[in-house]
Amino acid sequence: MKYAQAASYGNLAYDDFIFAPAEQPEEQYEESSAVQTAPGITRETARVSVGAVVKTAPVQAFSPFALLGSIAVAVLMLLLVLSYVSLAELSGRSAEYTRQLAALEEDESRLLIDYEGAFNLDAVEAYATNQLGMVKTAGSQVAYVQSTTADMAVIRDPGNGTGIFNKIGVFLSRFAEYFR
């Protein structure tokens, strides 16, 4: 069961080499007389080191955008910290103003009670009779006036004219009268 090991799709199903291990040719290095070895290194060691591939770490390039981004992030973090400091300061002020408002509302309620107590009609009457010497009127001291004619009031029209300027003047005077 050769095909049970891996799935095959499309025209690869008929490829015989798909499951065969890849053959890699062996590289042969020729020994040349131009290669000189350092003292203390044998030819076998030199032969082995010629075939070795030395991998080096890639050199990182300098990116001005990364630098600008880092600076922007640092500035934004600084602004964030400063905004938290400002928020803490404003919260402290708000708490102080809330305490002051509570004290002022307490004073307002106390003064309102004193104000209402000052205009007590019984207290005003006692002050008028005791301190000022006022007395209540007797029934014989009150006189009512009777009139046989009906009450009448005459409203005079300030403008008897019918011109446009007169109408504008009447309108403006009525308008001003409305807001008095």
C-alpha positions in Angstrom: 0.0 0.0 0.0 2.2 2.7 -1.2 -0.5 5.4 -1.5 -1.9 4.9 2.0 1.0 6.8 3.6 0.0 10.3 2.2 -2.8 11.8 0.3 -2.3 12.7 -3.3 -4.3 15.1 -5.3 -4.8 15.8 -9.0 -2.1 14.7 -11.5 0.4 14.0 -8.6 -1.3 10.7 -8.1 0.7 9.1 -10.9 4.1 10.5 -10.0 6.3 7.7 -8.9 9.0 10.0 -7.4 6.8 11.8 -5.0 7.3 9.4 -2.2 10.9 8.6 -3.0 13.5 10.3 -0.8 15.3 13.1 -2.6 18.8 12.3 -3.5 21.3 15.1 -2.9 24.6 15.0 -4.5 27.6 15.1 -2.3 29.8 18.0 -2.8 33.3 17.2 -3.2 36.0 19.7 -2.4 39.2 19.5 -4.2 42.3 20.0 -2.3 44.4 22.6 -3.9 47.9 23.5 -3.2 47.0 27.2 -3.0 45.3 26.6 0.3 47.7 27.3 3.1 47.1 26.2 6.6 47.9 28.1 9.7 50.6 26.6 12.0 49.1 24.0 14.3 46.3 23.1 11.9 46.6 19.9 9.9 45.3 19.4 6.4 42.4 17.3 7.5 41.2 20.0 9.9 41.6 22.6 7.1 39.7 20.3 4.7 36.8 20.1 7.2 36.7 23.8 7.8 36.6 24.6 4.1 33.2 22.8 3.8 31.7 24.4 6.9 29.3 27.3 6.4 29.5 30.0 9.0 26.2 31.7 9.6 26.3 35.3 11.0 23.5 37.2 12.6 21.8 39.7 10.2 22.7 43.3 10.8 19.8 45.4 12.0 19.2 48.5 10.0 18.4 51.9 11.7 14.8 53.0 11.1 13.9 56.6 11.6 10.2 55.7 11.7 10.9 53.3 14.6 12.7 56.1 16.4 9.9 58.6 15.7 7.3 56.0 16.8 9.2 55.4 20.1 9.4 59.1 20.8 5.7 59.5 20.1 4.9 56.6 22.4 7.1 58.1 25.1 5.4 61.6 24.7 2.0 60.0 24.8 2.8 58.1 28.0 4.1 61.3 29.6 0.9 63.1 28.6 -1.1 60.2 30.1 0.7 60.4 33.4 0.2 64.2 33.5 -3.5 63.8 32.7 -3.8 61.4 35.7 -2.1 63.9 37.9 -4.5 66.6 36.7 -7.4 64.3 37.2 -6.3 63.6 40.8 -6.0 67.3 41.5 -9.4 68.0 40.0 -10.9 65.2 42.1 -9.4 66.8 45.2 -10.9 70.2 44.3 -14.2 68.6 43.6 -14.3 66.9 47.0 -13.4 70.2 48.7 -16.1 72.1 46.7 -18.6 69.3 47.7 -17.8 69.8 51.4 -18.2 73.6 51.0 -21.5 73.1 49.2 -22.8 70.9 52.0 -21.8 73.6 54.6 -23.5 76.3 52.6 -26.7 74.4 52.1 -26.8 73.8 55.9 -26.3 77.6 56.4 -29.0 78.3 53.8 -31.6 76.1 55.6 -30.7 77.7 58.9 -31.1 81.2 57.5 -34.4 80.3 55.7 -35.8 79.1 59.1 -34.7 82.4 60.7 -36.2 84.4 57.8 -39.5 82.6 58.0 -39.5 83.1 61.8 -38.9 86.9 61.3 -42.1 87.3 59.3 -44.4 85.5 61.7 -47.6 87.6 61.7 -48.1 87.0 65.4 -44.7 88.3 66.2 -45.2 91.3 63.9 -48.5 92.1 65.6 -47.0 91.8 69.1 -44.1 94.1 68.1 -46.5 96.7 66.6 -48.8 96.8 69.7 -46.1 96.5 72.3 -43.1 98.4 70.9 -44.8 100.9 68.5 -48.0 101.5 70.6 -50.4 100.7 67.8 -53.9 99.7 68.6 -56.6 97.9 66.6 -59.4 100.0 65.1 -62.8 99.8 66.6 -65.9 99.2 64.5 -66.9 102.9 64.9 -63.7 104.1 63.4 -64.3 102.3 60.0 -66.2 104.2 57.4 -67.4 102.8 54.1 -68.1 105.1 51.1 -71.2 104.4 48.9 -71.4 105.8 45.4 -74.6 105.9 43.3 -72.8 106.2 40.0 -71.2 103.1 38.4 -67.5 102.9 38.2 -66.2 104.0 34.8 -62.8 104.4 33.2 -62.0 106.0 30.0 -59.1 104.8 27.9 -57.9 107.3 25.5 -56.3 106.3 22.2 -53.0 108.0 22.0 -53.1 108.2 18.3 -56.1 109.4 16.4 -54.4 109.3 13.0 -54.7 106.5 10.5 -51.2 106.9 8.9 -48.6 104.2 8.6 -46.3 106.0 11.0 -49.0 106.2 13.6 -49.7 102.5 13.3 -46.0 101.7 13.6 -45.9 103.9 16.7 -49.0 102.2 18.2 -47.5 98.8 17.5 -44.2 99.7 19.1 -45.8 101.2 22.2 -48.0 98.1 22.6 -44.9 95.9 22.2 -43.0 97.9 24.8 -46.1 97.7 27.1 -46.1 93.9 26.8 -42.5 93.7 28.2 -43.0 96.1 31.1 
